Amino acid sequence: MKKKLVVLTGAGMSQESGIRTFRDMGGLWEEYDVTEVATPEAWERNPELVMKFYNDRRKQLYESEPNKGHKGLVELEKDFDVQIITQNVDDLHERAGASKVLHLHGELKKVRSTRYPNLIYDLDGWELKFGDLCEKGHQLRPHIVWFGEMVPAMDEAVPLVEQADILVVVGTSLNVYPAAGLVHYIREDVPVFVVDPERPPVYMKGVTFIEEKAGEGVAQLKDKLKQLI
């Protein structure tokens, strides 16, 4: 039986693939107010702006490739039962070859009905347009969990963390809740590894910090995990 390795990833995971983050210097917050593009109220008030914002993000994603960090996590599947829980809405984990990925905040390449949230579709190409309707005739919206909306995938994520034999955190500031709260569901005796050039607030016993970006950090992580096989 392989040990269960749960990996919680955030924006820093995809940064080396050219995916811009909201919070870092030069990131998206400087150009957009979150209330204008990432809330249900924004969609009601100015759906054109919201749609343009996510179309631009989607177009950028199509031009991006998985980086060394994404690929390094896939290599860990040789020795561990790897479950990735990501705050990212890109599909770079999947494109790198990851077997099990749970998206907490939705998926950029998917859209869903504005009236029936369970009607979810793969979007063909990068552009969502007005007049793109679900099978019941309602406008489609980005399949993204906006600020102020529930995070349904938390119900699946919590048991995964509770069952983990090893927890790894890569590229997340642990500032966005409820996702940041997942680290508190780990059992006390479980080793925790945190990969990030800036130490996020993880106040638990036995935490190993690897203060590197995702690519180099995951490479170092692999060496440390060999001792736990």
C-alpha positions in Angstrom: 0.0 0.0 0.0 1.4 3.4 -1.0 1.2 6.2 1.6 -1.4 8.8 0.9 0.3 12.0 -0.1 -2.1 15.0 -0.2 -0.8 18.1 -2.0 -2.5 21.5 -1.5 -1.5 23.9 -4.3 -2.1 27.6 -4.9 -1.2 30.3 -7.4 2.6 30.0 -6.9 2.3 26.5 -8.4 1.5 27.8 -11.8 3.4 31.1 -11.7 6.5 29.6 -13.5 4.1 28.6 -16.3 3.3 32.3 -16.9 0.0 32.3 -15.1 -0.3 35.6 -13.4 -1.4 35.7 -9.7 -3.7 38.1 -8.1 -1.7 38.9 -5.0 2.0 39.2 -6.1 3.6 42.3 -7.3 2.6 43.0 -10.9 -0.4 40.6 -10.3 -4.0 41.0 -11.4 -5.2 43.0 -8.4 -3.4 46.1 -9.7 -5.5 46.1 -12.8 -8.8 44.9 -11.5 -10.8 45.4 -8.3 -11.9 42.0 -7.2 -15.4 43.3 -6.7 -15.6 44.1 -10.4 -14.6 40.7 -11.8 -14.9 37.9 -9.2 -18.2 38.2 -7.4 -21.8 37.3 -8.2 -22.6 41.0 -7.8 -20.1 41.9 -10.5 -21.7 39.4 -12.9 -25.1 41.0 -12.3 -23.8 44.5 -12.6 -21.3 44.2 -15.5 -21.3 40.7 -17.1 -19.4 42.0 -20.1 -16.4 43.0 -18.0 -16.5 39.7 -16.1 -16.7 37.7 -19.3 -13.8 39.6 -20.8 -11.7 39.0 -17.7 -12.1 35.3 -17.8 -11.8 35.0 -21.6 -8.5 36.8 -21.2 -7.4 34.4 -18.4 -8.5 31.4 -20.6 -6.7 32.6 -23.6 -3.5 33.0 -21.5 -4.0 29.4 -20.2 -4.1 28.0 -23.7 -0.7 29.6 -24.3 0.8 28.1 -21.1 2.4 24.8 -20.4 2.9 22.7 -17.1 6.2 23.6 -15.4 8.8 21.5 -13.6 6.8 21.7 -10.4 3.7 20.2 -12.0 5.7 17.4 -13.6 7.6 16.7 -10.4 4.3 16.1 -8.5 3.3 13.6 -11.2 6.6 11.7 -10.7 5.8 11.2 -7.0 2.9 8.9 -8.1 5.5 6.2 -8.6 6.0 5.9 -4.9 2.9 7.6 -3.3 -0.9 7.7 -3.7 -0.9 11.3 -4.7 -4.1 13.4 -4.3 -3.8 17.0 -5.4 -6.2 19.6 -4.0 -5.8 22.9 -5.9 -7.0 26.4 -5.4 -6.0 27.0 -9.1 -8.6 27.1 -11.8 -6.1 26.1 -14.6 -5.7 22.6 -15.9 -1.9 22.4 -15.7 -1.9 19.6 -13.2 -4.0 17.5 -15.5 -2.0 18.3 -18.5 1.2 17.3 -16.7 -0.4 13.9 -16.1 -1.7 14.1 -12.5 -4.1 11.2 -11.8 -6.3 12.8 -9.1 -7.0 16.5 -9.0 -9.7 18.2 -7.0 -10.4 21.9 -7.9 -11.7 23.9 -5.0 -12.4 27.1 -6.9 -13.7 25.8 -10.2 -12.1 25.3 -13.6 -11.4 27.9 -16.2 -12.0 25.8 -19.2 -15.5 24.9 -18.0 -18.7 26.9 -18.0 -22.0 26.4 -16.3 -25.6 27.4 -16.4 -26.6 30.6 -14.6 -29.8 29.0 -13.6 -28.9 25.4 -13.0 -25.4 25.2 -11.4 -25.2 21.4 -11.9 -25.2 21.9 -15.7 -21.5 22.1 -16.4 -19.8 22.0 -19.8 -16.3 21.9 -21.3 -15.9 25.2 -23.2 -14.8 24.7 -26.8 -11.9 27.2 -27.2 -11.1 30.2 -25.0 -14.1 32.5 -25.6 -17.4 32.4 -23.8 -20.0 34.7 -25.5 -23.4 36.1 -24.7 -25.9 33.9 -26.3 -24.0 30.7 -25.3 -26.8 28.8 -23.5 -27.2 25.7 -21.4 -29.5 22.9 -22.7 -32.4 24.6 -20.9 -31.9 27.9 -22.6 -30.0 29.9 -19.9 -26.8 32.0 -20.4 -23.6 30.2 -19.5 -21.1 31.7 -17.0 -17.6 30.9 -16.0 -17.4 27.7 -13.8 -15.5 29.6 -11.1 -16.2 29.9 -7.4 -16.4 33.7 -6.9 -15.8 35.5 -3.7 -18.9 35.3 -1.6 -20.0 31.9 -3.1 -20.0 28.5 -1.4 -17.1 26.2 -2.0 -18.9 22.8 -2.5 -15.6 20.9 -3.1 -14.6 21.5 0.5 -16.9 18.6 1.5 -14.7 16.3 -0.6 -11.4 18.0 0.4 -11.7 17.7 4.2 -11.9 13.9 4.3 -8.9 13.6 1.9 -6.8 15.7 4.2 -8.0 13.8 7.3 -6.8 10.6 5.7 -3.4 11.9 4.5 -0.2 10.2 5.6 1.8 13.2 4.4 0.7 16.7 3.6 2.5 19.0 1.1 1.6 22.7 0.6 3.0 24.3 -2.6 2.7 27.9 -3.7 -0.2 29.2 -1.5 -0.2 32.1 0.9 -2.9 30.3 2.9 -4.8 33.6 3.1 -7.9 32.5 1.2 -10.6 30.7 3.3 -12.0 28.2 3.5 -9.2 26.6 1.5 -6.5 27.8 3.9 -8.3 26.0 6.8 -7.6 22.6 5.3 -4.2 22.3 6.9 -6.0 22.2 10.3 -7.6 18.8 9.4 -4.3 17.0 9.3 -3.6 14.4 12.1 -1.0 15.5 14.6 1.5 12.8 13.7 1.5 13.6 9.9 4.6 15.2 8.4 4.0 18.5 6.7 6.1 20.0 3.9 5.7 23.6 2.8 7.2 24.8 -0.5 7.1 28.5 -1.0 9.8 31.3 -1.3 7.9 33.1 1.5 6.8 31.2 4.5 3.0 31.1 4.8 1.5 31.0 8.3 1.7 27.3 9.1 1.9 27.0 12.9 2.2 23.3 13.5 4.7 20.9 14.9 7.1 19.1 12.5 6.7 21.3 9.5 9.6 21.2 7.0 9.9 24.5 5.0 11.4 24.5 1.5 11.8 28.2 0.7 11.9 27.9 -3.1 9.6 28.5 -6.0 7.5 25.5 -7.1 9.9 24.0 -9.7 13.0 23.9 -7.6 11.0 23.3 -4.4 9.3 20.2 -5.7 12.7 18.8 -6.8 14.0 19.2 -3.3 10.8 17.8 -1.9 11.2 14.6 -3.9 14.6 14.0 -2.2 13.1 14.6 1.2 10.2 12.3 0.6 12.4 9.4 -0.4 13.2 9.0 3.3 9.5 8.4 4.1 8.8 5.7 1.5 
